[in-house]
Amino acid sequence: MDPDLDLLKKQIELMALHAQSSMDPAQARAFEAATRKMQAEYEGAKRILADKNASAEAKKYAKDVTDAINKNLPNMVKGVLSAASAFKSGDYINGSAAIMDICAAGMQLIGSLSAGAGPYGAIFGALFSIVGQLLTYFGPKQPSLKDQIIEAMKGLNADEKLREVKANGSAVDQYMATIGRIKLDLSEILPTPLNTVENRVKVHKCLDSCIISINNAFTIISVLYDKWMTAEWLKDEKTQDLEKWPEILGVFCRTYADALLAHVLLESLVDHEMVGRQLEQASIRNPDYKNTPHEYDAIYDRLIRLEADMEALPKLWNDGNTQMLECLKAIEPVARDRGLFAHLGTNMSKNLYAATGGNVTRTGEWKPFQIGYGNRGRRFALTMPKTEAGSLKPRYHLFFCQHWSASDNGDMEHGWMDPTTIEVSDMKEVSGDKFHDVWALPSPDDSRASFVYTARNEGRQGSIKLHQLNDSGELKAGNWQPATKAGVVNVRAITHPPATLPDDPDGAAMLPALLQGTDHYNSIMYGALAASGELYVDQSNTRCYVPAPWGSYTGIDVDPYYVWVFGPMGLACATHASVISCIRGIIKSPRWISHIPEALIGDTHTHPGKTWRDRYTQARIPYPPLIGIQSLSPCKDGTLFAGITTRTVTAVQHGGEVAYIATDTPALYTALYSINIKDGSLNVGPWSKLPGGPQAQQVQKMAIPCWSLFASLKAQLAKTPVMAPPPLRTARQTTL
């Protein structure tokens, strides 16, 4: 058995399961033929590598083919799985981002071959066809771009601008539809033999129609799509704090991404090998050529024109990609700032505060929300409802836990947070129980309902209880409440994406069921334990504990691929696959990747044997526990939002002895971060202190709604164009 070939077959099966099975018959046939051809070329390359008599040139070509597919096909499959999952759940923003990822992986695959794999061959035709069929299939699943644009521009009091962007949306929608239709037409007409007059007329007419349609659509989109006016509007500092800015950025990215994908689809419009066979049929070498040369010449000329258009028109469009990339780079910091920042205050200000944009980074003007009785907030959670996924102006679930200071009682309220207007609405008590934390995932059975997880901390024991929140905001307790061996101070749950990260060394350990999770079902649940060096993990009703990176910690958070731990000594993350690998006994501990912001944590020396005194009363006290990172929120826009307390220690003379006084100064910070799984490194940029002096016991950041599409578009534009040009065609002979 060949493990590489087995993996290739598995990846093809996954693509067929999540894409081909739902294609229309013509798309499905073309996709299946292309994947069969790719597999055949791969198997042929493997045979050449095993052949001792093969030439060095043949072996190099074969190695280039296998290396390119082994390296890039997993990323394409990951994009297919992500797109299928996102569109199934109605998340059109992440679906659009996944389409860009499919495009990027496919172009990298083709580009790596064109750069080093020798002569143009069947493998190129197969890959062009696979990429084109996937884009044709997933592209129409998105909602009407024109409708999104119109909705975004409402309220701007700019009728002329509204008419312009309406035309932009229509032009892009029409262009995508035209290219998709032509691709299907050509896939059916090109294999037609030219052995009868009827067939030659049919092919001639179809080629004429396709060429005219392509050029007319390109002319329309070039004239009507005035993208640079919107780009300048987005870069204007006077507009960047406007309420509509995030939504218009989302429409802008969607429009350009769709146009870009249309041109990728245009480049992969036909199988060049098939065109080559038709050119051979239309050439003077065909014995029947001398009987009707004008018919064959007309077809030959149109095939050459078709290939020329496929190569030239995308290049004309791509001439603006560098300028568009610079535009995205210029507004990227603003896009990060326009996420929703929220924090829960401390001491006598235990209320919820929220802000976005310049109010966070420049003025420190946070909007306060007095929920319930006020000043009694313990924990809060913002989560995305299923009905809002994919919206450019969503509303988030807001859960708010309160504790009474004079008793062991508390309650939980639920309502909605609008990240655009920074408004809270419809808050009401949903439970009279005291919870130490709360989290939620969408219900797989009802798109308007959620499963809610609540945590209890009773010191040496705790539990996590499951509830269901219906669309009327009523919370119903479930019959699932596993006990834990210590109190639970944080609870988080995550449904893993349908594939692990490509470079994750523990990716193979991930349980298949967890890669097929739907909302609450087959999710992974984490609990942060009080005064413990372990994390509680529950998946598939299997209750386990895994070692934390330190002997004690403060709390946890999650994102789609990582669980995060933070505390007095810093922060760390590990992939969910690594946690599962630990649970299965493959590794002893999750592969924690850590970062210690020493300058912000401050003086960690305990000065053993020395006296510590209170900074206010000068009374003797035990060593004050180090606080460090009190709360952390990793955001998908590559930002860490944290509440960090910096300690300074001062030596003083007191009663004839040296004593030490600790001063703890809390503040809120943000920093950019990136993770290199292969190297096991967590790279955190310089921390920026937020103005205004806010203090928080908990923080959370939600990215600007269009972030996933923005990031995928920027990544695609940053790549050097890699599409392989069609093969050079010899001039048409007119005599034998």
C-alpha positions in Angstrom: 0.0 0.0 0.0 1.2 3.5 -0.8 0.2 6.0 2.0 0.5 9.0 -0.4 -1.9 7.4 -2.9 -4.3 6.4 -0.1 -4.3 10.0 1.2 -5.0 11.3 -2.3 -7.9 8.9 -2.8 -9.3 9.9 0.6 -9.0 13.6 -0.3 -10.8 13.1 -3.6 -13.5 11.2 -1.7 -14.0 14.1 0.7 -14.3 16.6 -2.1 -16.8 14.3 -3.9 -18.8 13.9 -0.7 -19.1 17.6 0.1 -19.2 19.1 -3.4 -19.7 16.6 -6.3 -22.7 14.9 -4.7 -24.7 18.1 -4.8 -23.6 19.3 -8.3 -26.0 19.2 -11.3 -25.3 16.2 -13.5 -23.1 18.1 -16.1 -21.0 19.6 -13.3 -20.7 16.3 -11.5 -19.5 14.4 -14.7 -16.9 17.0 -15.5 -15.7 17.1 -11.9 -15.5 13.3 -11.7 -13.6 13.1 -15.0 -11.1 15.7 -13.8 -10.4 14.0 -10.4 -10.0 10.6 -12.2 -7.5 12.3 -14.5 -5.6 13.9 -11.7 -5.4 10.5 -9.8 -4.2 8.8 -13.0 -1.5 11.4 -13.5 -0.4 11.0 -9.9 -0.3 7.2 -10.1 1.7 7.5 -13.3 4.2 9.9 -11.6 4.6 7.5 -8.7 5.4 4.7 -11.2 8.0 6.8 -12.9 9.6 7.6 -9.5 9.8 3.8 -8.8 11.2 3.0 -12.3 15.0 2.6 -12.1 15.2 3.0 -15.9 13.3 6.3 -16.1 15.3 9.3 -17.2 16.4 12.0 -14.9 14.1 14.5 -16.7 11.1 12.2 -16.3 11.8 11.6 -12.6 12.1 15.4 -12.0 8.7 15.9 -13.7 7.2 13.1 -11.7 8.6 14.5 -8.5 7.3 18.0 -9.2 3.8 16.5 -9.9 3.7 14.4 -6.7 5.2 17.2 -4.5 2.8 19.8 -5.8 -0.3 17.7 -5.2 0.9 16.4 -1.8 1.6 20.0 -0.6 -1.4 21.9 -2.0 -4.3 19.5 -2.4 -4.9 19.2 1.4 -5.5 23.0 1.5 -7.9 22.8 -1.4 -9.8 20.0 0.3 -9.9 22.0 3.5 -11.4 24.9 1.6 -14.0 22.7 0.1 -15.0 21.3 3.5 -15.1 24.7 5.0 -17.2 26.1 2.2 -19.6 23.2 2.3 -20.0 23.6 6.1 -20.4 27.3 6.0 -23.0 27.4 3.2 -24.9 24.6 4.8 -25.2 26.6 8.0 -26.1 29.8 6.2 -22.7 31.5 7.0 -22.1 33.3 3.6 -19.2 35.4 4.8 -17.1 32.4 5.9 -18.4 30.5 2.8 -17.1 33.3 0.6 -13.8 33.3 2.4 -13.5 29.5 1.9 -14.1 30.0 -1.8 -11.1 32.3 -1.9 -9.1 29.7 0.0 -10.1 27.1 -2.7 -9.0 29.5 -5.3 -5.6 30.2 -3.6 -4.8 26.5 -3.0 -5.8 25.6 -6.6 -3.7 28.4 -8.1 -0.7 27.5 -5.9 -1.0 23.9 -7.0 -1.1 24.8 -10.7 1.6 27.5 -10.2 4.0 25.1 -8.6 3.6 22.8 -11.5 4.0 25.5 -14.1 7.1 26.7 -12.4 8.9 23.4 -12.3 7.0 20.5 -13.8 8.2 20.8 -17.4 5.9 20.6 -20.5 2.2 21.4 -20.3 0.4 18.1 -20.0 -2.8 16.3 -18.9 -2.3 17.1 -15.3 -2.8 20.8 -16.0 -6.1 20.2 -17.7 -7.3 18.1 -14.8 -6.4 20.7 -12.2 -7.8 23.6 -14.2 -11.1 21.7 -14.5 -11.2 20.8 -10.8 -10.7 24.5 -9.7 -13.2 25.7 -12.3 -15.9 23.2 -11.4 -15.5 24.0 -7.6 -15.8 27.7 -8.2 -18.8 27.2 -10.5 -20.5 25.1 -7.9 -19.9 27.2 -4.8 -20.1 30.7 -6.3 -23.9 30.8 -6.9 -24.6 29.6 -3.3 -24.0 33.1 -2.0 -26.9 35.6 -1.5 -27.5 38.3 -4.1 -24.6 40.7 -4.1 -26.8 43.5 -5.4 -29.2 43.1 -2.5 -26.3 43.2 0.0 -25.0 46.4 -1.6 -28.3 48.1 -1.6 -28.9 47.3 2.0 -25.5 48.5 3.0 -25.8 51.8 1.3 -29.2 52.7 2.8 -29.1 55.5 5.2 -26.1 57.2 3.6 -28.3 59.9 1.9 -26.4 59.3 -1.3 -28.9 58.4 -4.0 -26.3 58.8 -6.7 -23.9 56.5 -4.9 -26.7 54.0 -4.3 -27.4 53.8 -8.0 -23.7 53.3 -8.8 -23.2 50.5 -6.3 -26.4 48.9 -7.4 -25.0 48.8 -11.0 -21.7 47.4 -9.5 -23.6 44.5 -7.9 -25.6 43.8 -11.1 -22.5 43.8 -13.2 -20.6 41.4 -11.0 -23.5 39.0 -10.6 -24.0 39.0 -14.3 -20.3 38.5 -15.0 -20.2 35.5 -12.6 -23.3 34.0 -14.2 -22.0 34.5 -17.7 -18.6 32.8 -17.0 -20.3 29.9 -15.2 -22.7 29.3 -18.0 -20.0 29.5 -20.6 -17.9 26.9 -18.8 -20.7 24.4 -18.8 -21.4 25.1 -22.5 -17.8 24.6 -23.5 -17.4 21.4 -21.4 -20.2 19.9 -23.4 -19.4 21.3 -26.9 -15.6 20.9 -27.0 -15.5 17.1 -27.1 -17.8 17.2 -30.2 -16.1 15.5 -33.2 -15.9 17.7 -36.3 -16.8 14.9 -38.7 -20.2 16.3 -39.9 -21.3 19.6 -41.2 -24.0 19.7 -38.5 -21.3 19.3 -35.8 -19.0 21.9 -37.3 -21.8 24.4 -37.4 -22.8 23.6 -33.9 -19.2 24.1 -32.5 -18.7 27.2 -34.6 -21.9 28.9 -33.3 -21.2 27.9 -29.7 -17.6 29.3 -29.8 -18.9 32.5 -31.4 -21.5 32.9 -28.7 -19.1 32.2 -25.9 -16.5 34.6 -27.1 -19.0 37.4 -27.6 -20.5 36.8 -24.2 -17.1 36.8 -22.5 -16.1 40.1 -24.1 -19.4 41.8 -23.5 -19.5 40.8 -19.9 -15.9 42.0 -19.4 -16.7 45.3 -21.0 -19.7 45.8 -18.8 -17.9 45.0 -15.5 -14.9 47.1 -16.5 -17.1 50.2 -17.2 -19.7 49.9 -14.4 -17.6 48.5 -11.5 -16.1 51.7 -10.1 -14.3 50.1 -7.2 -11.7 52.8 -6.7 -14.3 55.3 -5.5 -15.4 53.0 -2.8 -11.8 52.2 -1.9 -11.1 55.9 -1.4 -14.2 56.3 0.8 -13.0 53.4 3.0 -9.5 55.0 3.3 -10.9 58.4 4.3 -10.3 59.0 8.0 -13.5 61.0 8.2 -15.6 58.0 7.3 -13.9 55.3 9.3 -15.9 55.8 12.5 -19.2 55.9 10.7 -21.7 53.3 11.7 -22.0 51.9 8.2 -18.2 51.5 7.6 -17.9 47.8 8.6 -20.9 46.8 6.4 -19.7 48.7 3.4 -16.2 47.2 3.8 -17.9 43.7 3.7 -19.8 44.5 0.5 -16.6 46.0 -1.0 -14.6 42.8 -0.3 -17.4 40.5 -1.5 -17.7 42.5 -4.7 -14.0 42.4 -5.5 -13.7 38.7 -4.4 -16.5 37.7 -6.7 -15.0 39.6 -9.6 -11.6 38.0 -8.9 -13.1 34.5 -8.7 -14.8 35.1 -12.0 -11.5 35.8 -13.6 -9.9 32.7 -12.1 -12.9 30.8 -13.5 -12.3 32.4 -16.8 -8.6 31.3 -16.7 -9.7 27.7 -16.0 -12.6 27.9 -18.5 -11.5 25.0 -20.7 -9.3 22.0 -20.7 -6.4 23.1 -22.9 -5.6 19.5 -23.7 -9.1 19.2 -25.1 -8.7 22.5 -27.1 -5.5 21.0 -28.5 -7.3 18.0 -29.8 -10.0 20.2 -31.4 -7.2 22.3 -33.0 -5.8 19.1 -34.4 -9.2 18.2 -35.8 -9.5 21.6 -37.4 -6.0 21.6 -38.9 -4.9 20.8 -42.4 -3.7 17.4 -41.1 -7.4 16.3 -40.9 -8.0 14.4 -44.2 -11.4 16.0 -44.5 -10.0 19.5 -44.3 -9.6 20.0 -48.1 -13.4 19.5 -48.6 -14.5 22.4 -46.5 -11.4 24.4 -45.4 -13.3 27.5 -44.5 -15.4 25.7 -41.9 -12.3 24.2 -40.2 -10.4 27.5 -40.5 -13.3 29.4 -38.7 -13.3 26.9 -35.8 -9.5 26.9 -35.6 -9.4 30.8 -35.4 -12.1 30.9 -32.8 -10.3 28.3 -30.6 -7.2 30.4 -30.7 -9.3 33.5 -29.9 -10.9 31.7 -27.0 -7.6 30.8 -25.5 -6.3 34.4 -26.1 -9.3 35.9 -24.3 -8.8 33.4 -21.4 -5.2 34.6 -21.0 -5.6 38.3 -21.7 -8.8 39.4 -19.9 -7.8 38.2 -16.5 -4.4 39.8 -16.9 -6.1 43.1 -17.6 -8.2 42.8 -14.4 -5.2 41.6 -12.4 -3.3 44.8 -13.3 -5.3 46.4 -10.5 -4.7 43.7 -7.9 -1.5 45.4 -6.5 -3.4 48.6 -6.0 -6.2 46.8 -4.3 -3.8 45.0 -2.0 -2.3 48.3 -1.0 -5.8 49.6 -0.2 -6.6 46.5 2.0 -3.2 46.9 3.8 -4.0 50.6 4.4 -7.4 49.9 6.0 -6.4 46.7 7.8 -5.7 48.4 11.2 -9.1 50.2 10.9 -10.8 46.9 10.2 -9.3 45.4 13.3 -10.3 48.4 15.4 -13.9 48.2 14.1 -14.4 44.9 15.8 -16.5 44.9 19.0 -14.5 45.3 22.3 -16.3 44.6 25.5 -15.2 44.3 29.1 -16.7 43.8 32.6 -15.6 46.4 35.1 -14.0 45.8 38.5 -14.7 46.8 42.1 -17.7 49.2 42.2 -18.0 49.4 38.5 -18.9 45.7 37.7 -21.0 46.7 34.7 -20.6 45.9 31.1 -18.7 48.3 28.8 -18.5 48.2 25.0 -16.9 50.3 22.2 -15.5 50.1 18.7 -13.1 52.0 16.5 -11.6 55.2 17.6 -13.5 55.1 20.9 -11.3 52.1 21.9 -7.9 53.1 20.4 -7.9 56.9 20.6 -10.4 58.4 23.1 -11.1 55.6 25.5 -14.8 56.4 25.5 -16.6 53.1 26.5 -20.3 52.9 26.6 -21.6 51.6 29.9 -24.5 49.2 30.3 -26.1 48.8 33.8 -27.7 45.3 33.5 -29.9 43.9 36.3 -29.2 45.6 39.6 -26.0 47.1 38.5 -22.4 46.7 39.8 -22.9 43.0 40.3 -21.5 41.5 37.1 -19.5 38.3 37.4 -19.1 37.0 33.9 -20.6 37.7 30.4 -20.5 36.0 27.0 -21.1 37.2 23.5 -21.9 34.4 21.0 -23.0 34.3 17.4 -26.5 32.9 16.8 -26.9 30.6 13.8 -29.5 33.0 12.2 -26.9 35.8 12.2 -24.0 33.8 10.8 -23.0 35.3 7.4 -24.7 38.7 8.1 -22.7 41.9 7.6 -24.7 43.5 10.5 -25.3 40.7 13.0 -26.7 40.8 16.5 -25.0 38.7 19.2 -26.4 36.8 22.1 -25.4 38.5 25.3 -25.4 36.4 28.5 -24.7 38.2 31.8 -24.1 36.5 35.2 -24.6 38.4 38.4 -23.5 37.6 42.0 -24.9 39.2 45.1 -22.1 40.5 47.4 -23.9 39.8 50.6 -25.1 36.3 49.9 -24.4 33.2 47.8 -27.1 34.1 45.4 -27.1 35.4 41.8 -28.9 35.2 38.5 -28.3 35.2 34.7 -29.8 37.6 32.2 -30.0 37.2 28.4 -30.4 39.8 25.6 -28.9 41.1 22.4 -25.9 43.2 21.5 -25.7 45.2 18.3 -22.0 45.6 17.4 -22.8 48.4 14.8 -24.8 50.7 17.1 -23.3 49.4 20.3 -26.7 49.0 21.9 -28.1 46.3 24.2 -31.7 45.3 23.9 -34.3 42.9 25.3 -32.3 42.0 28.5 -34.3 39.8 30.9 -33.6 37.3 33.6 -33.6 33.8 32.3 -32.4 32.0 35.4 -32.4 32.7 39.2 -29.3 30.4 39.7 -25.8 31.6 40.5 -23.4 30.8 37.8 -19.6 31.5 37.5 -19.5 31.5 33.8 -21.6 30.9 30.7 -21.2 30.0 27.0 -23.4 29.0 24.1 -23.5 27.1 20.8 -26.2 27.1 18.2 -28.7 24.2 18.3 -28.4 21.8 15.4 -32.2 21.2 15.4 -33.5 24.7 15.5 -31.6 27.6 13.9 -33.3 30.1 16.3 -32.3 28.1 19.5 -29.0 27.7 21.4 -27.5 25.2 23.8 -26.2 27.1 26.8 -23.4 25.9 29.1 -23.2 27.2 32.7 -20.4 26.7 35.2 -20.6 26.3 39.0 -17.7 26.8 41.4 -18.1 25.4 44.8 -14.4 25.4 45.7 -13.4 21.8 45.8 -16.1 20.7 43.5 -18.0 22.0 40.6 -20.1 21.2 37.6 -21.2 22.2 34.1 -24.9 22.2 33.3 -26.5 22.2 29.9 -29.6 24.3 29.1 -31.5 25.2 25.9 -32.5 28.7 25.0 -35.5 29.0 22.6 -36.2 31.8 20.2 -38.5 33.5 22.8 -35.6 33.9 25.1 -36.8 31.2 27.6 -34.1 29.0 29.2 -34.9 25.4 29.9 -32.6 23.3 32.0 -31.4 20.0 30.5 -30.7 16.7 32.3 -27.0 16.8 31.7 -24.7 18.1 34.5 -21.4 16.4 34.8 -19.5 17.0 38.1 -15.9 18.1 38.2 -13.2 17.4 40.8 -12.7 21.2 41.3 -14.8 24.3 40.9 -15.3 25.5 37.3 -14.4 29.2 36.8 -14.6 29.2 33.0 -16.6 27.1 30.5 -16.1 27.2 26.8 -17.4 25.0 23.9 -16.4 24.8 20.3 -17.4 22.9 17.2 -14.2 22.0 15.3 -14.0 22.9 11.6 -14.3 19.9 9.2 -10.5 19.6 8.9 -7.5 20.1 11.2 -4.7 22.6 10.4 -2.4 21.3 7.7 0.8 21.5 9.7 -0.7 20.3 13.0 1.6 17.4 14.2 -1.4 16.0 16.1 -3.9 16.4 13.3 -4.1 12.6 12.7 -5.2 12.1 16.3 -8.4 14.1 15.9 -11.5 11.9 16.2 -13.5 11.7 12.9 -16.7 12.4 14.8 -15.3 15.7 16.0 -14.6 16.8 12.4 -18.2 16.1 11.5 -19.7 18.2 14.3 -22.8 20.3 13.8 -23.2 23.2 16.2 -23.7 21.6 19.6 -23.4 18.0 18.4 -19.9 16.5 18.5 -18.5 19.7 20.0 -15.6 19.9 22.5 -16.3 21.4 25.9 -13.6 22.8 28.2 -13.7 23.8 31.9 -11.1 25.9 33.7 -10.7 24.5 37.2 -10.2 26.6 40.4 -6.8 26.1 42.1 -5.8 23.3 39.7 -3.1 22.4 37.2 -5.5 20.7 34.9 -8.3 21.5 32.3 -11.5 19.6 32.2 -12.4 18.3 28.7 -15.6 16.7 27.6 -16.2 15.3 24.1 -18.7 12.7 23.0 -19.7 12.3 26.6 -16.2 11.3 27.6 -15.0 13.3 30.7 -11.3 13.8 30.9 -8.6 16.0 32.4 -5.4 17.2 30.7 -2.4 19.0 32.1 -2.4 22.8 31.9 0.9 24.6 30.9 1.5 25.7 34.5 0.6 24.3 38.0 -2.1 27.0 38.3 -3.8 29.4 36.0 -6.7 31.9 35.9 -8.9 31.0 32.9 -9.4 29.7 29.4 -10.8 30.7 26.0 -11.2 29.0 22.7 -11.2 29.6 18.9 -12.0 27.2 16.1 -8.6 25.5 16.3 -7.0 26.3 19.7 -7.8 26.3 23.4 -6.1 29.1 25.2 -4.9 29.2 28.9 -3.8 32.4 30.7 -2.8 33.3 34.2 -0.1 34.9 36.4 2.8 33.7 34.3 1.5 34.4 30.8 -0.6 32.8 28.1 -0.4 29.6 26.1 -2.4 27.8 23.4 -2.7 24.2 22.0 -4.7 22.9 19.1 -7.8 20.9 19.9 -6.2 18.0 18.0 -3.3 18.2 20.5 -5.7 18.0 23.4 -7.4 14.9 21.9 -4.0 13.4 21.3 -3.3 13.8 25.0 -6.6 12.3 26.0 -6.0 9.3 23.7 -2.6 8.7 25.4 -0.6 9.5 22.3 1.2 12.3 24.0 1.6 13.0 27.7 0.5 16.6 27.6 -1.0 19.0 24.9 1.7 20.7 22.9 1.4 24.1 24.7 2.8 27.1 22.9 3.4 29.9 25.3 4.1 33.6 25.5 5.2 35.5 28.6 4.9 39.3 28.5 7.5 39.8 31.2 7.5 43.6 31.0 3.7 43.8 31.6 3.5 41.1 34.3 6.2 42.9 36.1 8.2 41.8 39.2 7.5 38.2 39.9 10.1 37.7 42.7 8.5 36.4 45.9 11.5 37.4 48.2 11.2 34.3 50.3 11.8 34.8 54.0 11.1 38.5 53.8 8.2 40.5 55.2 5.4 41.8 53.0 3.3 44.7 54.0 0.0 46.2 52.9 0.6 49.3 50.8 -2.2 51.2 52.6 -2.1 50.0 56.3 1.5 48.8 56.4 0.2 45.7 58.2 2.1 42.4 57.7 0.5 40.3 55.0 1.3 37.0 53.2 2.9 37.3 49.8 0.2 38.8 47.6 -0.7 36.3 44.8 0.6 37.5 41.4 -2.3 38.4 39.1 -0.6 38.8 35.6 -3.1 38.1 32.8 -6.5 38.3 34.4 -8.5 37.9 31.2 -7.8 37.1 27.6 -9.7 37.1 24.4 -8.0 35.8 21.2 -9.9 37.2 18.2 -9.9 35.7 14.7 -8.7 39.0 13.3 -5.2 38.2 14.7 -5.6 40.3 17.8 -5.2 39.5 21.5 -7.4 41.6 23.8 -6.3 41.2 27.4 -6.7 42.6 30.9 -3.2 42.6 32.4 -2.1 43.7 35.9 1.5 44.9 36.2 3.3 44.4 39.5 5.9 46.7 40.9 7.7 45.8 44.2 9.2 48.5 46.5 11.5 47.8 49.4 10.9 49.9 52.4 12.3 50.3 55.9 9.7 49.4 58.5 10.4 48.9 62.2 14.1 48.4 61.6 13.6 45.7 59.0 13.4 45.7 55.2 9.9 45.0 54.0 8.3 44.7 50.6 5.2 46.4 49.2 3.5 45.2 46.0 1.7 47.6 43.8 -0.6 46.1 41.2 -1.7 48.3 38.3 -4.4 46.8 36.0 -5.0 48.0 32.4 -6.3 46.8 29.1 -4.0 45.9 26.2 -4.1 44.7 22.6 -1.5 43.0 20.5 -1.2 41.3 17.1 -0.3 37.6 17.1 0.5 34.7 14.8 1.1 31.0 15.4 3.5 28.8 13.7 2.5 25.2 14.6 5.3 23.7 12.7 7.9 25.6 14.7 5.8 25.6 17.9 6.0 29.4 18.2 3.5 32.0 19.3 4.6 35.4 18.0 3.0 38.3 19.8 3.7 41.9 18.6 4.2 44.8 20.9 1.4 45.3 23.4 -0.6 48.6 23.1 -2.2 50.0 26.2 -5.7 51.3 25.6 -6.4 54.9 26.7 -8.7 56.0 29.4 -7.5 53.7 32.1 -10.2 51.1 31.9 -9.9 48.1 34.3 -11.6 44.7 33.7 -12.2 41.4 35.3 -13.2 40.0 31.9 -12.7 41.0 28.3 -14.0 39.8 25.0 -13.5 40.9 21.4 -15.6 40.0 18.3 -14.1 40.7 14.9 -15.6 42.9 12.3 -18.3 40.7 10.7 -16.5 40.5 7.3 -13.1 39.7 8.7 -12.8 36.2 7.3 -13.5 37.4 3.8 -11.3 40.4 4.2 -8.3 38.2 5.3 -8.8 35.6 2.6 -9.0 38.3 -0.1 -5.9 40.0 1.1 -4.0 36.7 1.3 -5.1 35.9 -2.3 -4.0 39.2 -3.6 -0.7 38.9 -1.8 0.2 35.8 -3.8 2.0 36.2 -7.1 -0.3 35.2 -10.0 0.6 31.6 -10.6 -1.9 30.5 -13.3 -0.1 28.6 -16.1 -0.5 30.0 -19.6 -1.9 27.9 -22.3 0.6 26.0 -24.4 2.1 27.8 -27.4 0.2 26.8 -30.5 2.0 26.4 -33.9 0.7 28.5 -36.7 -2.1 27.1 -38.7 -0.8 25.5 -41.9 -2.6 26.3 -45.1 -0.8 23.8 -47.4 0.5 20.3 -46.9 
